[in-house]
Amino acid sequence: MNQKIHTVFPNNISLTIKREDLIHPFISGNKYRKLKYNLLQAKAENQKTLLTFGGAFSNHIAAVAYAGKESGFKTIGIIRGDELIDKIEGNPTLKFAQENRMQFEFVSREDYRLKSEQSFLDNLKQKFGDFYLVPEGGTNELAVRGCEEILTPEDTEFNYVCCAVGTGGTISGISNSALPNQKVLGFPALKGDFLKDEIRIFAKNQNWELITDYHFGGYGKVNLELITFINQFFDENQIPLDPIYTGKMVFGVIDLIRRNYFPENSKILLIHTGGLQGIEGMNMKLMNKNLPIIKSNV
């Protein structure tokens, strides 16, 4: 569903947001897209177990847990941070995943860095038996194929398509399906532009660019300016934004509009990639810091 933003912007620029967060109540946005063909492949291979990786508040972990239960798979989550083993009850993401029957394996941050090593994966197979591997963040060729379905024929009118960037799968899929006249802008949630190499693996076109100025200090970092923006946006549009991904992207796009980055009469499509389950965990952190909490209707 595309929803027009009715704020009046300079240079006759219009903003529309694609509400991918509304696809599914628990497997929303790009997580639904990334898992779609991976689940079909796992079934085609007659696999019974999905194994994946993620951090304490990972949207991906929550989505895999629910999708696995809904599709009849056992799920295993390799969680970054062995100090979390006795903190599940106080962590809304991990609690949700556990309630959806995900089995956890907590590993140290040092061991977690080995997640792509074959010896590490072999050890996991010895411990858990055979499994279908879903990468951290969900990005692989099948995930990109799913993300190629984000844009639809109703989106041909837009000059720019903007999305948050985590592992690069979503922007790759959007880039592959964008029209030749459309420019795809990605707003990384992490510092730096190292993701370019990852995106080039999957993106067939050269129609994309990363805007690296709106990470607010790095992955998972927020400040009062961002919180205030997200809450004001919610008050004005009744659209909740998560603070890790989409909130930063929307902030960046509106800031660029005010800096005259976009040509006059530009029509911009913002992709809401979901991630709203993470708001509860973030609000717990914000309350501990005596900062305002993030408004949402979830």
C-alpha positions in Angstrom: 0.0 0.0 0.0 1.3 3.4 -1.0 0.5 6.3 1.4 1.0 9.9 0.4 2.8 12.2 2.8 0.8 15.4 2.9 3.5 17.7 4.2 4.3 20.5 1.8 7.9 20.4 0.6 9.9 23.0 -1.3 10.3 22.8 -5.1 7.0 20.9 -5.5 8.6 17.7 -4.3 6.2 14.9 -3.3 6.8 12.0 -0.9 5.0 8.7 -0.8 5.7 5.8 1.5 5.2 2.2 0.6 3.8 0.5 3.7 5.7 -2.8 3.4 5.4 -2.9 7.2 1.7 -3.9 6.7 2.4 -7.1 4.7 2.2 -9.3 7.8 1.7 -8.6 11.5 4.9 -10.5 12.5 6.9 -11.1 9.3 6.8 -7.5 8.0 8.5 -5.6 5.3 11.7 -6.8 3.8 11.9 -9.8 6.2 8.8 -11.2 4.5 10.3 -10.6 1.1 13.6 -12.1 2.0 12.1 -15.3 3.5 9.5 -16.0 0.9 11.7 -17.9 -1.6 14.1 -19.2 1.1 11.2 -21.0 2.8 10.1 -22.5 -0.6 13.6 -23.6 -1.2 13.9 -25.2 2.2 10.7 -27.1 1.6 12.0 -28.2 -1.8 15.1 -29.6 -0.2 12.9 -31.4 2.4 14.7 -29.6 5.2 13.0 -29.6 8.6 15.2 -27.0 10.4 16.1 -23.4 9.7 19.2 -22.0 11.3 20.2 -18.4 11.3 22.1 -15.6 13.1 21.3 -12.4 14.8 21.7 -10.0 17.7 19.7 -9.3 20.8 17.0 -7.2 19.1 17.2 -8.6 15.6 14.1 -8.2 13.4 15.5 -11.1 11.4 15.5 -13.4 14.4 11.9 -12.5 15.3 10.8 -13.0 11.7 12.5 -16.4 11.2 11.1 -17.7 14.4 7.5 -16.8 13.5 7.9 -17.8 9.8 9.4 -21.1 10.8 6.5 -21.9 13.2 3.9 -20.8 10.6 5.6 -23.0 7.9 6.3 -26.0 10.0 10.0 -25.7 10.5 12.1 -26.1 13.6 14.2 -22.9 14.1 17.6 -22.3 15.6 18.9 -18.9 16.3 22.7 -18.4 16.9 22.6 -15.2 19.1 25.5 -12.8 19.3 26.5 -12.3 23.0 26.7 -15.2 25.5 25.9 -12.8 28.3 22.3 -12.8 27.0 21.7 -16.4 28.0 19.8 -15.5 31.2 18.2 -12.3 29.9 15.6 -13.7 27.6 12.6 -12.7 29.8 13.8 -9.0 29.7 14.3 -8.9 26.0 11.1 -8.6 24.0 12.7 -9.8 20.7 14.2 -13.0 22.2 11.1 -13.7 24.3 8.9 -13.4 21.2 11.3 -15.8 19.3 11.3 -18.3 22.1 7.5 -18.2 22.4 7.5 -19.1 18.7 9.6 -22.2 19.5 13.0 -20.9 18.4 15.9 -22.7 20.0 18.8 -20.5 21.0 22.6 -21.0 20.9 24.3 -18.0 22.6 27.9 -17.5 21.4 30.6 -14.9 22.3 31.1 -12.0 20.1 34.5 -13.4 19.1 32.9 -16.7 18.0 30.1 -14.9 16.3 32.6 -13.4 13.9 33.3 -16.9 12.6 29.7 -17.4 11.4 30.8 -17.6 7.7 33.6 -20.0 8.3 32.9 -23.5 7.1 34.5 -25.1 10.2 32.1 -23.1 12.4 29.1 -24.2 10.3 30.4 -27.8 10.4 30.4 -27.7 14.2 26.8 -26.4 14.2 25.8 -29.4 12.0 27.5 -31.8 14.3 25.5 -30.3 17.2 22.1 -29.7 15.6 22.0 -32.0 12.6 21.2 -30.9 9.1 19.7 -27.5 8.6 18.8 -24.9 5.9 21.1 -21.9 6.5 19.5 -18.5 6.4 22.3 -15.9 6.5 22.4 -13.1 9.1 19.9 -10.4 7.9 18.5 -12.9 5.4 20.4 -11.7 2.4 21.2 -14.2 -0.4 20.1 -14.7 -4.0 16.7 -15.9 -3.1 16.2 -13.0 -0.7 17.1 -10.5 -3.4 14.6 -12.3 -5.7 11.9 -11.6 -3.1 13.0 -8.0 -2.7 12.7 -7.5 -6.5 8.9 -7.8 -5.9 8.7 -4.7 -3.7 8.3 -2.4 -6.6 5.0 -2.8 -8.6 3.5 -1.3 -11.7 1.9 1.4 -9.5 5.4 2.7 -8.7 6.4 3.8 -12.3 5.6 7.4 -11.6 8.5 7.9 -9.1 11.9 9.4 -10.0 13.6 8.2 -6.8 13.1 5.1 -4.7 14.7 5.3 -1.2 15.3 2.6 1.4 17.3 1.8 4.5 20.3 -0.5 4.1 21.4 -3.2 6.5 23.0 -6.1 4.7 22.3 -4.9 1.1 19.7 -7.4 0.0 16.8 -5.0 -0.1 18.4 -2.3 -2.1 19.8 -4.9 -4.5 16.4 -6.3 -5.2 14.9 -2.8 -5.7 17.7 -1.8 -8.0 17.2 -4.9 -10.1 13.5 -4.1 -10.6 13.6 -0.3 -10.9 13.0 1.4 -14.2 15.9 2.8 -16.2 14.8 6.4 -15.3 14.5 5.7 -11.5 17.4 6.4 -9.1 17.6 4.1 -6.0 19.1 5.7 -2.9 20.1 3.6 0.1 20.6 4.9 3.6 22.9 2.6 5.6 22.2 1.9 9.2 25.9 1.3 9.7 28.9 3.6 9.5 30.9 3.6 6.3 30.3 2.7 2.7 31.8 -0.8 2.9 28.4 -2.3 1.9 29.0 -1.2 -1.7 30.9 -4.4 -2.4 28.1 -6.6 -0.9 25.5 -4.8 -3.0 27.5 -5.2 -6.2 27.3 -9.0 -5.7 23.5 -9.0 -6.2 22.7 -5.7 -7.9 22.6 -6.1 -11.7 22.3 -2.4 -12.4 24.3 0.8 -11.7 21.2 2.9 -10.8 21.8 3.0 -7.0 23.8 5.1 -4.6 24.5 5.0 -0.9 23.9 8.1 1.3 26.1 7.5 4.3 25.4 10.7 6.4 22.4 9.6 8.4 23.5 6.6 10.6 23.4 8.8 13.8 26.6 7.4 15.1 26.3 3.8 13.9 24.1 0.7 14.1 21.5 0.9 16.8 22.5 4.5 17.8 19.9 7.1 18.3 19.7 10.6 19.7 17.0 13.1 20.8 16.9 14.7 17.4 16.0 11.4 15.7 13.5 10.4 18.4 11.8 13.8 18.1 11.6 13.5 14.3 10.1 10.0 14.4 7.5 11.1 17.0 6.6 14.2 15.0 6.3 12.1 11.8 4.0 9.7 13.6 1.8 12.5 15.0 1.5 14.1 11.5 1.0 11.0 9.5 0.0 8.1 11.8 2.9 6.1 10.4 5.2 4.5 12.9 8.9 4.4 12.0 11.5 2.2 13.6 14.7 4.0 14.9 17.3 1.6 13.5 16.4 1.6 9.8 13.4 3.4 8.3 13.3 6.2 10.8 16.9 7.2 9.8 16.1 6.9 6.1 13.0 9.1 6.2 14.9 11.7 8.3 17.7 11.6 5.7 15.4 12.0 2.7 13.5 15.0 4.3 16.8 16.6 5.3 18.1 16.2 1.7 14.9 17.8 0.3 15.5 20.8 2.5 19.1 21.0 1.3 17.9 21.1 -2.3 19.4 17.7 -3.2 16.5 16.6 -5.3 15.5 18.4 -8.5 12.3 20.4 -8.7 9.1 18.3 -9.1 10.7 15.1 -8.0 8.4 12.3 -6.9 10.1 10.2 -4.2 9.0 6.8 -3.0 10.1 5.7 0.5 10.2 2.0 1.3 9.0 1.2 4.8 10.9 -2.0 5.5 9.1 -2.8 8.8 11.2 -3.5 11.9 8.6 -2.1 14.2 9.1 -5.1 16.7 12.3 -3.5 17.7 10.7 -0.3 19.1 9.8 -2.0 22.4 13.4 -3.0 23.1 14.7 0.4 22.1 12.1 2.1 24.3 13.4 0.1 27.3 16.9 1.5 26.6 15.6 5.1 26.1 13.7 5.0 29.5 16.9 3.9 31.2 18.6 7.0 29.7 15.7 9.2 30.7 15.0 10.0 27.0 11.5 10.2 25.4 10.2 6.9 24.1 9.3 6.3 20.5 5.6 6.5 19.6 3.9 3.7 17.6 0.6 1.9 17.3 2.1 -1.5 17.7 
